[in-house]
Amino acid sequence: SEAEAASYAYARDETMDAWFAHQGTAVLMLTQHPMKRGSHRQHGYEESGWPTLERCCAEQLKQTFLTDCRWKLLVDLGCGLPPTLDDCLRSERYSRAEDSGLQMERGWPVGPDDFDLLAKVKRFRVASDREAACRLYRRLSGKNLGSVTKLSFEGMRTPTDADARSLGGCLNYCDALLRLDLQGVG
């Protein structure tokens, strides 16, 4: 209907980025390919455009180390389901190993220019969604990175050269940044 199309457009263009980037939300990702779950769907999380936006928004600013929080802000259910969601949300960081059952390791942030490149090779059901996703991510990056005073990547894995370049792309937006925490990286 016309009302549904208008609601979809509003959610897509005005709010979707905030759902995944907000510090008060936990983002649950199901990255396991649908065919491994018995689906006939040919394309999975890693090939799809909107899940790429979801992951990039969530990984840009969410904290990796939480002292007062009993759950993780990024949870990847894609390597096999944990015993319970509660176990998953309270657990320590897991690796991406196929037999680990869960991956919760945050990736290095992706800058807007790098997101534009990523979006070019991702699948979107509606062609105009690719442009909308890039616009949303650029807007989110400007708002969030432009106002952040502290960024923490404490305890993250050693960045690849591409990760470091993309982090640099993010830091170019950080006009108010006072502290960058890379303690324990690697």
Residue pairs with C-beta under 8 A, 6 or more apart in sequence:
12 129
12 132
12 136
13 132
13 135
13 136
16 53
16 136
17 53
17 57
17 136
17 137
17 139
17 140
18 140
19 25
19 57
20 27
20 53
20 54
20 55
20 57
20 58
21 57
21 58
21 60
21 61
21 62
21 140
21 144
23 61
23 62
23 63
23 73
25 73
26 71
26 72
26 73
26 74
26 75
26 89
27 54
27 55
27 58
27 62
27 73
27 74
27 75
28 75
28 77
29 45
29 51
29 54
29 55
29 58
29 74
29 75
29 76
29 77
29 78
30 45
30 76
30 77
30 78
31 44
31 45
31 46
31 51
31 76
31 77
31 78
31 79
31 103
32 44
32 45
32 77
32 78
32 79
32 80
33 44
33 45
33 46
34 40
34 41
34 43
34 44
35 41
35 42
35 44
43 123
45 51
45 78
47 122
47 123
48 122
48 123
48 124
49 119
49 122
49 123
49 124
49 129
49 130
49 133
50 124
50 129
50 133
52 115
52 118
52 119
52 122
52 133
53 115
53 119
53 133
53 136
53 137
55 107
56 109
56 110
56 115
56 118
56 137
57 137
57 140
58 73
58 74
59 74
59 106
59 107
59 108
59 109
59 110
60 109
60 110
60 140
60 141
60 144
60 145
60 170
61 109
61 144
61 145
61 148
61 151
62 73
62 74
62 106
63 73
63 152
64 93
64 106
64 152
64 153
64 154
64 155
64 156
65 152
65 154
65 155
66 72
66 73
70 89
70 90
71 89
71 90
72 88
72 89
72 90
72 91
72 93
72 104
74 104
74 106
75 88
75 89
75 102
75 104
76 96
76 102
76 103
76 104
77 88
77 102
78 103
79 96
79 97
79 98
79 100
79 101
79 102
79 103
80 99
80 100
80 101
80 102
81 101
81 102
82 88
82 91
82 101
82 102
88 102
88 104
91 102
91 104
93 104
93 105
93 155
94 100
94 101
94 102
94 103
94 104
94 105
95 103
95 105
96 103
96 105
105 156
105 157
106 156
107 163
108 153
108 156
108 159
108 163
108 164
108 166
108 167
109 166
109 167
109 170
110 118
110 166
110 169
110 170
111 141
111 166
111 167
111 168
111 169
111 170
111 172
111 173
112 134
112 137
112 138
112 141
112 142
112 169
112 173
113 169
114 165
114 166
114 169
115 134
115 137
115 138
115 141
116 134
116 138
119 130
119 133
119 134
119 137
120 130
122 130
124 130
124 133
141 170
141 173
142 173
145 170
145 171
145 173
145 174
146 173
146 174
146 175
146 176
147 176
148 174
148 176
148 177
149 176
149 177
149 178
149 179
150 177
150 178
150 179
150 180
150 181
151 174
151 177
151 179
151 180
151 181
152 181
153 180
153 181
153 182
153 185
154 181
154 182
154 183
154 184
154 185
155 183
155 184
155 185
156 184
156 185
157 185
157 186
158 185
158 186
159 167
159 185
171 177
171 180
